[in-house]
Amino acid sequence: MDQVYRGSLTLAFILLDFYIWITGGVISSIIAFVFGIIILFSRILSS
């Protein structure tokens, strides 16, 4: 169950990243990209 929750949370972050990237702002897209990498690394470490 925890794995499913974490997967859907990651998917939500990816969609948020994509939305921010499409809507513009270079700074916000960089922040979103950094967040995405942090999420990805935490997923790899926790698995």
mmCIF file as gemmi writes it, N, C-alpha and C atoms, coordinates in Angstrom:
data_model
loop_
_atom_site.group_PDB
_atom_site.id
_atom_site.type_symbol
_atom_site.label_atom_id
_atom_site.label_alt_id
_atom_site.label_comp_id
_atom_site.label_asym_id
_atom_site.label_entity_id
_atom_site.label_seq_id
_atom_site.pdbx_PDB_ins_code
_atom_site.Cartn_x
_atom_site.Cartn_y
_atom_site.Cartn_z
_atom_site.occupancy
_atom_site.B_iso_or_equiv
_atom_site.pdbx_formal_charge
_atom_site.auth_seq_id
_atom_site.auth_asym_id
_atom_site.pdbx_PDB_model_num
ATOM 1 N N . MET Axp A 1 ? 0.837 -1.211 0 1 0 ? 1 A 1
ATOM 2 C CA . MET Axp A 1 ? 0 0 0 1 0 ? 1 A 1
ATOM 3 C C . MET Axp A 1 ? 0.869 1.258 0 1 0 ? 1 A 1
ATOM 4 N N . ASP Axp A 2 ? 1.915 1.246 0.795 1 0 ? 2 A 1
ATOM 5 C CA . ASP Axp A 2 ? 2.827 2.382 0.882 1 0 ? 2 A 1
ATOM 6 C C . ASP Axp A 2 ? 3.492 2.668 -0.461 1 0 ? 2 A 1
ATOM 7 N N . GLN Axp A 3 ? 3.811 1.6 -1.191 1 0 ? 3 A 1
ATOM 8 C CA . GLN Axp A 3 ? 4.448 1.721 -2.504 1 0 ? 3 A 1
ATOM 9 C C . GLN Axp A 3 ? 3.519 2.416 -3.506 1 0 ? 3 A 1
ATOM 10 N N . VAL Axp A 4 ? 2.247 2.06 -3.466 1 0 ? 4 A 1
ATOM 11 C CA . VAL Axp A 4 ? 1.231 2.665 -4.344 1 0 ? 4 A 1
ATOM 12 C C . VAL Axp A 4 ? 1.082 4.149 -4.033 1 0 ? 4 A 1
ATOM 13 N N . TYR Axp A 5 ? 1.03 4.486 -2.749 1 0 ? 5 A 1
ATOM 14 C CA . TYR Axp A 5 ? 0.908 5.874 -2.301 1 0 ? 5 A 1
ATOM 15 C C . TYR Axp A 5 ? 2.103 6.699 -2.771 1 0 ? 5 A 1
ATOM 16 N N . ARG Axp A 6 ? 3.289 6.158 -2.592 1 0 ? 6 A 1
ATOM 17 C CA . ARG Axp A 6 ? 4.512 6.856 -2.988 1 0 ? 6 A 1
ATOM 18 C C . ARG Axp A 6 ? 4.57 7.027 -4.506 1 0 ? 6 A 1
ATOM 19 N N . GLY Axp A 7 ? 4.126 6.014 -5.235 1 0 ? 7 A 1
ATOM 20 C CA . GLY Axp A 7 ? 4.087 6.081 -6.696 1 0 ? 7 A 1
ATOM 21 C C . GLY Axp A 7 ? 3.153 7.163 -7.202 1 0 ? 7 A 1
ATOM 22 N N . SER Axp A 8 ? 1.962 7.246 -6.611 1 0 ? 8 A 1
ATOM 23 C CA . SER Axp A 8 ? 0.988 8.267 -7.018 1 0 ? 8 A 1
ATOM 24 C C . SER Axp A 8 ? 1.466 9.666 -6.63 1 0 ? 8 A 1
ATOM 25 N N . LEU Axp A 9 ? 2.163 9.768 -5.5 1 0 ? 9 A 1
ATOM 26 C CA . LEU Axp A 9 ? 2.732 11.031 -5.062 1 0 ? 9 A 1
ATOM 27 C C . LEU Axp A 9 ? 3.801 11.505 -6.039 1 0 ? 9 A 1
ATOM 28 N N . THR Axp A 10 ? 4.648 10.576 -6.487 1 0 ? 10 A 1
ATOM 29 C CA . THR Axp A 10 ? 5.679 10.883 -7.472 1 0 ? 10 A 1
ATOM 30 C C . THR Axp A 10 ? 5.058 11.32 -8.793 1 0 ? 10 A 1
ATOM 31 N N . LEU Axp A 11 ? 4.001 10.637 -9.214 1 0 ? 11 A 1
ATOM 32 C CA . LEU Axp A 11 ? 3.292 10.99 -10.436 1 0 ? 11 A 1
ATOM 33 C C . LEU Axp A 11 ? 2.714 12.402 -10.347 1 0 ? 11 A 1
ATOM 34 N N . ALA Axp A 12 ? 2.159 12.738 -9.193 1 0 ? 12 A 1
ATOM 35 C CA . ALA Axp A 12 ? 1.627 14.078 -8.962 1 0 ? 12 A 1
ATOM 36 C C . ALA Axp A 12 ? 2.724 15.135 -9.06 1 0 ? 12 A 1
ATOM 37 N N . PHE Axp A 13 ? 3.908 14.844 -8.507 1 0 ? 13 A 1
ATOM 38 C CA . PHE Axp A 13 ? 5.054 15.749 -8.604 1 0 ? 13 A 1
ATOM 39 C C . PHE Axp A 13 ? 5.517 15.93 -10.039 1 0 ? 13 A 1
ATOM 40 N N . ILE Axp A 14 ? 5.544 14.834 -10.806 1 0 ? 14 A 1
ATOM 41 C CA . ILE Axp A 14 ? 5.929 14.898 -12.222 1 0 ? 14 A 1
ATOM 42 C C . ILE Axp A 14 ? 4.946 15.778 -12.999 1 0 ? 14 A 1
ATOM 43 N N . LEU Axp A 15 ? 3.657 15.599 -12.766 1 0 ? 15 A 1
ATOM 44 C CA . LEU Axp A 15 ? 2.637 16.419 -13.423 1 0 ? 15 A 1
ATOM 45 C C . LEU Axp A 15 ? 2.769 17.889 -13.031 1 0 ? 15 A 1
ATOM 46 N N . LEU Axp A 16 ? 3.071 18.139 -11.76 1 0 ? 16 A 1
ATOM 47 C CA . LEU Axp A 16 ? 3.283 19.499 -11.272 1 0 ? 16 A 1
ATOM 48 C C . LEU Axp A 16 ? 4.505 20.13 -11.949 1 0 ? 16 A 1
ATOM 49 N N . ASP Axp A 17 ? 5.588 19.366 -12.051 1 0 ? 17 A 1
ATOM 50 C CA . ASP Axp A 17 ? 6.794 19.808 -12.758 1 0 ? 17 A 1
ATOM 51 C C . ASP Axp A 17 ? 6.466 20.198 -14.19 1 0 ? 17 A 1
ATOM 52 N N . PHE Axp A 18 ? 5.728 19.332 -14.865 1 0 ? 18 A 1
ATOM 53 C CA . PHE Axp A 18 ? 5.359 19.542 -16.257 1 0 ? 18 A 1
ATOM 54 C C . PHE Axp A 18 ? 4.509 20.796 -16.418 1 0 ? 18 A 1
ATOM 55 N N . TYR Axp A 19 ? 3.553 20.978 -15.514 1 0 ? 19 A 1
ATOM 56 C CA . TYR Axp A 19 ? 2.68 22.152 -15.521 1 0 ? 19 A 1
ATOM 57 C C . TYR Axp A 19 ? 3.473 23.441 -15.342 1 0 ? 19 A 1
ATOM 58 N N . ILE Axp A 20 ? 4.365 23.456 -14.361 1 0 ? 20 A 1
ATOM 59 C CA . ILE Axp A 20 ? 5.215 24.629 -14.111 1 0 ? 20 A 1
ATOM 60 C C . ILE Axp A 20 ? 6.106 24.918 -15.32 1 0 ? 20 A 1
ATOM 61 N N . TRP Axp A 21 ? 6.673 23.858 -15.893 1 0 ? 21 A 1
ATOM 62 C CA . TRP Axp A 21 ? 7.556 23.994 -17.052 1 0 ? 21 A 1
ATOM 63 C C . TRP Axp A 21 ? 6.819 24.579 -18.254 1 0 ? 21 A 1
ATOM 64 N N . ILE Axp A 22 ? 5.594 24.109 -18.504 1 0 ? 22 A 1
ATOM 65 C CA . ILE Axp A 22 ? 4.774 24.608 -19.617 1 0 ? 22 A 1
ATOM 66 C C . ILE Axp A 22 ? 4.36 26.07 -19.388 1 0 ? 22 A 1
ATOM 67 N N . THR Axp A 23 ? 3.957 26.391 -18.176 1 0 ? 23 A 1
ATOM 68 C CA . THR Axp A 23 ? 3.449 27.729 -17.89 1 0 ? 23 A 1
ATOM 69 C C . THR Axp A 23 ? 4.547 28.797 -17.843 1 0 ? 23 A 1
ATOM 70 N N . GLY Axp A 24 ? 5.802 28.391 -17.932 1 0 ? 24 A 1
ATOM 71 C CA . GLY Axp A 24 ? 6.833 29.41 -18.102 1 0 ? 24 A 1
ATOM 72 C C . GLY Axp A 24 ? 7.834 29.589 -17 1 0 ? 24 A 1
ATOM 73 N N . GLY Axp A 25 ? 8.129 30.676 -16.474 1 0 ? 25 A 1
ATOM 74 C CA . GLY Axp A 25 ? 9.128 30.918 -15.443 1 0 ? 25 A 1
ATOM 75 C C . GLY Axp A 25 ? 10.33 29.987 -15.372 1 0 ? 25 A 1
ATOM 76 N N . VAL Axp A 26 ? 11.473 30.48 -15.793 1 0 ? 26 A 1
ATOM 77 C CA . VAL Axp A 26 ? 12.712 29.694 -15.78 1 0 ? 26 A 1
ATOM 78 C C . VAL Axp A 26 ? 13.073 29.285 -14.353 1 0 ? 26 A 1
ATOM 79 N N . ILE Axp A 27 ? 12.984 30.219 -13.423 1 0 ? 27 A 1
ATOM 80 C CA . ILE Axp A 27 ? 13.338 29.956 -12.022 1 0 ? 27 A 1
ATOM 81 C C . ILE Axp A 27 ? 12.446 28.869 -11.433 1 0 ? 27 A 1
ATOM 82 N N . SER Axp A 28 ? 11.159 28.985 -11.641 1 0 ? 28 A 1
ATOM 83 C CA . SER Axp A 28 ? 10.218 27.997 -11.105 1 0 ? 28 A 1
ATOM 84 C C . SER Axp A 28 ? 10.414 26.622 -11.738 1 0 ? 28 A 1
ATOM 85 N N . SER Axp A 29 ? 10.786 26.604 -13.018 1 0 ? 29 A 1
ATOM 86 C CA . SER Axp A 29 ? 11.045 25.317 -13.673 1 0 ? 29 A 1
ATOM 87 C C . SER Axp A 29 ? 12.323 24.661 -13.141 1 0 ? 29 A 1
ATOM 88 N N . ILE Axp A 30 ? 13.333 25.48 -12.834 1 0 ? 30 A 1
ATOM 89 C CA . ILE Axp A 30 ? 14.563 24.963 -12.216 1 0 ? 30 A 1
ATOM 90 C C . ILE Axp A 30 ? 14.253 24.389 -10.834 1 0 ? 30 A 1
ATOM 91 N N . ILE Axp A 31 ? 13.476 25.117 -10.046 1 0 ? 31 A 1
ATOM 92 C CA . ILE Axp A 31 ? 13.068 24.65 -8.716 1 0 ? 31 A 1
ATOM 93 C C . ILE Axp A 31 ? 12.311 23.332 -8.819 1 0 ? 31 A 1
ATOM 94 N N . ALA Axp A 32 ? 11.382 23.268 -9.783 1 0 ? 32 A 1
ATOM 95 C CA . ALA Axp A 32 ? 10.607 22.054 -9.999 1 0 ? 32 A 1
ATOM 96 C C . ALA Axp A 32 ? 11.501 20.884 -10.408 1 0 ? 32 A 1
ATOM 97 N N . PHE Axp A 33 ? 12.493 21.16 -11.257 1 0 ? 33 A 1
ATOM 98 C CA . PHE Axp A 33 ? 13.449 20.149 -11.703 1 0 ? 33 A 1
ATOM 99 C C . PHE Axp A 33 ? 14.277 19.614 -10.534 1 0 ? 33 A 1
ATOM 100 N N . VAL Axp A 34 ? 14.758 20.522 -9.687 1 0 ? 34 A 1
ATOM 101 C CA . VAL Axp A 34 ? 15.512 20.138 -8.489 1 0 ? 34 A 1
ATOM 102 C C . VAL Axp A 34 ? 14.643 19.284 -7.566 1 0 ? 34 A 1
ATOM 103 N N . PHE Axp A 35 ? 13.387 19.707 -7.357 1 0 ? 35 A 1
ATOM 104 C CA . PHE Axp A 35 ? 12.448 18.937 -6.554 1 0 ? 35 A 1
ATOM 105 C C . PHE Axp A 35 ? 12.247 17.538 -7.114 1 0 ? 35 A 1
ATOM 106 N N . GLY Axp A 36 ? 12.097 17.466 -8.425 1 0 ? 36 A 1
ATOM 107 C CA . GLY Axp A 36 ? 11.927 16.178 -9.1 1 0 ? 36 A 1
ATOM 108 C C . GLY Axp A 36 ? 13.101 15.24 -8.872 1 0 ? 36 A 1
ATOM 109 N N . ILE Axp A 37 ? 14.32 15.787 -8.944 1 0 ? 37 A 1
ATOM 110 C CA . ILE Axp A 37 ? 15.528 14.993 -8.694 1 0 ? 37 A 1
ATOM 111 C C . ILE Axp A 37 ? 15.583 14.526 -7.241 1 0 ? 37 A 1
ATOM 112 N N . ILE Axp A 38 ? 15.237 15.413 -6.312 1 0 ? 38 A 1
ATOM 113 C CA . ILE Axp A 38 ? 15.21 15.055 -4.886 1 0 ? 38 A 1
ATOM 114 C C . ILE Axp A 38 ? 14.215 13.914 -4.638 1 0 ? 38 A 1
ATOM 115 N N . ILE Axp A 39 ? 13.032 14.026 -5.224 1 0 ? 39 A 1
ATOM 116 C CA . ILE Axp A 39 ? 12.011 12.978 -5.102 1 0 ? 39 A 1
ATOM 117 C C . ILE Axp A 39 ? 12.511 11.66 -5.68 1 0 ? 39 A 1
ATOM 118 N N . LEU Axp A 40 ? 13.136 11.752 -6.861 1 0 ? 40 A 1
ATOM 119 C CA . LEU Axp A 40 ? 13.666 10.565 -7.528 1 0 ? 40 A 1
ATOM 120 C C . LEU Axp A 40 ? 14.733 9.884 -6.668 1 0 ? 40 A 1
ATOM 121 N N . PHE Axp A 41 ? 15.678 10.665 -6.129 1 0 ? 41 A 1
ATOM 122 C CA . PHE Axp A 41 ? 16.719 10.107 -5.278 1 0 ? 41 A 1
ATOM 123 C C . PHE Axp A 41 ? 16.156 9.492 -4 1 0 ? 41 A 1
ATOM 124 N N . SER Axp A 42 ? 15.184 10.148 -3.386 1 0 ? 42 A 1
ATOM 125 C CA . SER Axp A 42 ? 14.561 9.604 -2.166 1 0 ? 42 A 1
ATOM 126 C C . SER Axp A 42 ? 13.828 8.296 -2.452 1 0 ? 42 A 1
ATOM 127 N N . ARG Axp A 43 ? 13.243 8.184 -3.658 1 0 ? 43 A 1
ATOM 128 C CA . ARG Axp A 43 ? 12.582 6.933 -4.064 1 0 ? 43 A 1
ATOM 129 C C . ARG Axp A 43 ? 13.601 5.819 -4.239 1 0 ? 43 A 1
ATOM 130 N N . ILE Axp A 44 ? 14.732 6.124 -4.881 1 0 ? 44 A 1
ATOM 131 C CA . ILE Axp A 44 ? 15.785 5.123 -5.095 1 0 ? 44 A 1
ATOM 132 C C . ILE Axp A 44 ? 16.367 4.66 -3.759 1 0 ? 44 A 1
ATOM 133 N N . LEU Axp A 45 ? 16.607 5.603 -2.869 1 0 ? 45 A 1
ATOM 134 C CA . LEU Axp A 45 ? 17.18 5.279 -1.559 1 0 ? 45 A 1
ATOM 135 C C . LEU Axp A 45 ? 16.208 4.483 -0.689 1 0 ? 45 A 1
ATOM 136 N N . SER Axp A 46 ? 14.909 4.79 -0.783 1 0 ? 46 A 1
ATOM 137 C CA . SER Axp A 46 ? 13.918 4.12 0.065 1 0 ? 46 A 1
ATOM 138 C C . SER Axp A 46 ? 13.52 2.731 -0.447 1 0 ? 46 A 1
ATOM 139 N N . SER Axp A 47 ? 13.764 2.471 -1.726 1 0 ? 47 A 1
ATOM 140 C CA . SER Axp A 47 ? 13.379 1.178 -2.305 1 0 ? 47 A 1
ATOM 141 C C . SER Axp A 47 ? 14.33 0.052 -1.883 1 0 ? 47 A 1
